Amino acid sequence: MEAVRDVQRIGEAVNAREAVAAVGREPFIPDEIFVRDDAGRLEPLHRSEDPTRWREQVSADAPIVTRVAPDPALPAEVCDPATGKGMVSTSSSSAPFIMARLIEALDVRPGMRVLEIGTGTGYNAAVLAHLVGVEKVVSIEIDPVVASRARAALESAGFRVKVVVGDGELGHAAGAPYDRVIATASAHTVPHAWVEQTRPGGLILVPLAPTVHPEWPLAALKVQEDGMAQGRCVGPSPFMPLRAQHVSLEAVDDAEDRWAAAGKPDVTRYGVTVTHNGQQIWLDSPDNPFTP
C-alpha cells in the first residue's frame, strides 16, 4: 500500500488511464509468461495450458514477466528454464496503473514526437501512439526477439509505431528531435544522447536507479536551450535497469546508508542536472549537490 500511495503523488492521470484502458493489454502479452511459485522462482505459464490463469494474470493491475534468462551471478548448471530455478526477469509488462501515472507525468499532447527507451511488449508504445497520433512514436529495444514480438503486436493492433532494435542509451538520432523522451528502464546515469535528441523545452522522463534514493526516483527533466537538462523527481518508480547500467546490491545498500545519514529526505526533494560534462544529483536546489 505504501508504494501505491507514493506513486499517487505523480497525479491522477485521468486521460492516461482512459488511454490505457482503451488500448487494452491482452493483445500485447505473449502466450508464455512467467509467474512466481511459492519458492519465488519464475516458472512458465502457457496460455494454451491454463488459459484461465493466464487471463487472470493479464487482467490484474500488476506487472507481468514476459522474458527470462539465467541469472549471470549463478553457475549455468543450476539454472533451469523449465522450473524457473535460477532465472531472472529480462523483460516485462508494467502494471497498467504505473504506466498511466508515468504517461501523465510525461505530459504528452496530440502531435508530439515521442521516443520510448525500452519497447518491451509494445503496450506502452501503443498507449503513447493513441495519445499523440499516427507515426509520432519511436520505440527502441535492445533485445531483437522482444522487438520483433512488439512490432508484430503493434501492427496487428493497428498502431503505426516505429520499433528500432538498438542500445537505448544511444537513443535514435535519425528520428530526432523529440518533444518527449520516456525511459521504461532505470538508469543511474542519464545518457546525454537523450538530451541532445530532445528539442529545447522538451521533457525527459527517466526512472533513476536506487543508488540515488531507495525509492527509485522518477526524474522529469526539462531540456534547456544550452543543451542542459534539469528537473526534480516527481515520485518513486521501480523499473528494471538498462542492460549496461546494472548496479550491485552493495551499491544500493551504500546509497541507502547515505540517504539515512542525510535524514531520509523525501524522494521529491531530489533533482538532477545533466550537461555535456556529466550528471549532478542535488537536494532541494541545484546549488546543493548531493553525492549518491
Buried (B, 14 or more C-beta within 10 A) or exposed (E): EEEEEBBEBBBEBEEBBBBBEEBBBEBBBBEBBBBEEEEEBBBBBEBEEEEEBBEEBBEEEEBBBBBBBBBEEEEEEEBEBEBBBBBBBBBBBBBBBBBBBBBBBBBBEEEBBBBBBBBBBBBBBBBBBBBBBEEBBBBBBBBEEBBEBBBEBBEEBEBEBBBBBEBBBEBBEEBBBBBBBBBBBBBBBBBBBBBBBBBEEBBBBBBBBBBBBBBBBBBBBBBBEEBBBBBBBBBBBBBBBBBEBEBEEEBBEEBBEBBEEEEEEEBBBBBBBBBEEEBBBBBEEEEEEBEB
